[in-house]
Amino acid sequence: MLVIRRLEKRFALRRGGEPVSVLAGIDLEIGKGELFCLLGASGCGKSTLLNILAGFEPVSAGEITLDGAPITRAGRDRVVCFQNADAALFPWLTAEENVGFGLRVQGLDRARRAPAVERYLRLVGLWDDRQKFPRQLSGGMKQRIQIARALAIDPAILLMDEPFAALDAITRRLMHGELLRIWAATGKTIVFVTHDVSEALILADRIGVMTRGPAARLKAVLPIELPRPRDPGDPRFAAAYGRVEALLMPETAPQPPETAPQPPETST
């Protein structure tokens, strides 16, 4: 289980300046095998929280544990899939070599990494494309290569930072189905960052809704009990969408004037 307790993160906006609170008092538990979506407006700190979970950023206060062990640095038990697969993949390596890269870094020779590479390329449906370079693959295919590479080193948690945001709408819908299939086949814990309400509702077991910054916090954690596969045209989906969207709205919205302004008088 991933446990976050009283987490705070502060940044100084300029050298020597006073630190500004980015995340304030985050408390959360994510169970093993859960697909948890972290939902919030752009700039609210959700990617910062993901970077802290990955061990890329230290906490300013509070603690994070995974199965009872504190998280203080990056580790093989957590792998990140980024939004920009072009930047994440090595353009001079084939799909097969990209998937095996993490195992190669661990010191496994080609023969020992081959079974895992084949397994996960087949899992993401790209075994027949294993000799292609990233430039020869579509956006969705590159994201699947990135996912296969992450799974090949057998992490406990897959951290996904808006991985489908750059894809067109049709490919994004297809990737939702692919991710759910891969998740069901592997049983991995997934923490998925998004600002798209529909995407969160299609994917998540639970959605954590973040407030706007500064000092963002978890406003609510909602279980999504709709049966899978989820249809955005289902009235139950629409009702859930409305509930989640309402939580994302600013807590104090501008109010209309009590009386409409009158046009200025003109002399004749």
QUIZI-V8972 format. One record per residue. RES is the residue in one letter. SS is DSSP state (@ for helix, = for strand, . for the rest). OMEGA is omega in whole degrees, 0 to 359 (999 if undefined). D_CENTER is the distance of its C-alpha to the mean C-alpha in Angstrom with 2 decimals. Layout:
RES SS OMEGA D_CENTER
RES SS OMEGA D_CENTER
This chain:
M . 175 17.55
L = 184 15.13
V = 177 17.01
I = 183 16.46
R = 172 19.79
R = 185 20.92
L = 174 18.37
E = 175 19.37
K = 179 18.56
R = 177 21.20
F = 167 21.74
A = 183 25.08
L . 175 24.89
R . 182 27.95
R . 180 29.99
G . 181 32.10
G . 178 30.53
E . 178 29.61
P = 177 26.07
V = 180 23.93
S = 177 21.67
V = 177 17.98
L = 185 16.78
A = 171 19.54
G = 179 20.15
I = 175 16.77
D = 185 17.74
L = 171 15.52
E = 179 16.00
I = 185 13.69
G . 178 15.98
K . 179 16.33
G . 181 15.13
E . 171 13.04
L = 187 10.03
F = 178 8.63
C = 176 6.67
L = 190 6.72
L = 177 8.69
G . 179 10.96
A . 177 13.13
S . 178 12.82
G . 183 14.06
C . 178 13.60
G . 182 12.08
K @ 176 8.50
S @ 174 7.75
T @ 178 11.02
L @ 178 10.16
L @ 178 7.44
N @ 176 10.38
I @ 178 12.75
L @ 179 11.27
A @ 184 11.52
G . 179 15.02
F . 181 14.99
E . 175 16.13
P . 174 18.73
V . 172 18.90
S . 176 21.80
A = 181 22.63
G = 182 21.64
E = 175 20.33
I = 176 17.58
T = 174 18.79
L = 184 17.71
D . 176 20.55
G . 181 22.77
A = 181 22.35
P = 174 21.22
I . 180 18.32
T . 181 19.92
R . 177 18.90
A . 181 16.79
G . 182 17.72
R . 180 17.73
D . 178 16.31
R = 180 12.75
V = 182 11.38
V = 168 8.66
C = 187 7.98
F . 179 8.28
Q . 185 8.82
N . 181 12.50
A @ 178 13.70
D @ 179 17.20
A @ 184 16.73
A @ 182 15.03
L . 177 17.86
F . 187 21.47
P . 181 23.60
W . 178 26.75
L . 174 25.48
T = 176 25.55
A @ 180 22.71
E @ 181 24.40
E @ 176 24.74
N @ 180 21.13
V @ 181 20.04
G . 188 22.74
F @ 181 22.14
G @ 178 20.50
L @ 177 23.36
R @ 178 25.82
V @ 178 24.75
Q . 177 25.39
G . 179 28.89
L . 177 28.96
D . 186 31.42
R @ 183 30.96
A @ 182 32.70
R @ 179 30.54
R @ 184 27.19
A @ 181 28.35
P @ 180 27.80
A @ 179 24.09
V @ 180 23.61
E @ 182 25.52
R @ 186 23.84
Y @ 171 20.29
L @ 176 21.57
R @ 181 23.39
L @ 180 20.47
V . 174 18.46
G . 184 21.81
L . 179 22.58
W @ 181 25.44
D @ 180 27.94
D @ 189 26.09
R . 182 25.91
Q . 180 28.46
K . 175 26.83
F = 182 25.43
P @ 181 22.14
R @ 181 24.36
Q @ 184 25.67
L . 175 22.39
S . 179 20.65
G @ 179 17.16
G @ 178 15.94
M @ 179 18.00
K @ 177 16.61
Q @ 178 13.02
R @ 175 14.68
I @ 179 16.58
Q @ 178 13.61
I @ 179 12.33
A @ 178 16.00
R @ 178 16.45
A @ 183 13.76
L @ 185 15.38
A @ 180 18.83
I . 173 18.88
D . 177 18.11
P . 174 15.50
A . 185 15.22
I = 173 11.43
L = 180 8.79
L = 188 5.85
M = 185 3.47
D = 181 3.60
E . 189 4.94
P . 183 6.79
F . 186 9.34
A . 183 10.20
A . 183 13.25
L . 175 14.63
D . 188 17.50
A @ 182 17.38
I @ 179 19.18
T @ 179 17.17
R @ 178 13.88
R @ 178 15.62
L @ 181 16.84
M @ 174 13.53
H @ 178 12.39
G @ 179 15.61
E @ 181 15.22
L @ 179 11.95
L @ 177 13.73
R @ 180 16.80
I @ 179 15.38
W @ 179 13.81
A @ 182 17.26
A @ 185 19.09
T @ 182 17.51
G . 181 16.75
K . 168 13.86
T = 180 11.74
I = 170 8.05
V = 191 5.53
F = 179 2.68
V = 178 2.63
T = 169 5.72
H . 184 9.40
D . 183 10.89
V @ 181 12.76
S @ 180 13.91
E @ 179 10.68
A @ 181 9.67
L @ 179 13.30
I @ 190 13.54
L @ 203 10.92
A . 160 10.87
D . 176 13.58
R = 177 12.95
I = 172 11.32
G = 182 11.43
V = 181 12.83
M = 173 13.24
T . 174 16.50
R . 178 17.17
G . 356 18.14
P . 182 20.14
A . 180 19.94
A = 179 16.90
R . 174 16.75
L = 181 15.36
K = 181 17.63
A = 172 17.19
V = 188 15.52
L = 171 16.45
P = 179 17.07
I . 189 16.83
E . 177 19.98
L . 179 20.38
P . 176 21.47
R . 355 19.56
P . 185 19.65
R . 185 18.98
D . 178 21.01
P . 177 20.26
G . 180 24.06
D . 179 24.63
P @ 178 26.11
R @ 176 24.12
F @ 180 20.85
A @ 179 22.39
A @ 178 23.43
A @ 178 20.03
Y @ 180 18.66
G @ 180 21.47
R @ 181 20.81
V @ 181 17.17
E @ 179 18.17
A @ 179 21.04
L @ 181 18.94
L @ 183 17.14
M . 177 20.59
P . 183 22.28
E . 176 24.45
T . 181 27.47
A . 177 27.83
P . 180 30.82
Q . 177 33.85
P . 178 36.33
P . 182 39.81
E . 178 42.34
T . 180 44.75
A . 178 44.29
P . 181 45.75
Q . 177 49.25
P . 180 50.39
P . 178 52.89
E . 177 56.55
T . 179 58.52
S . 179 62.25
T . 999 64.55
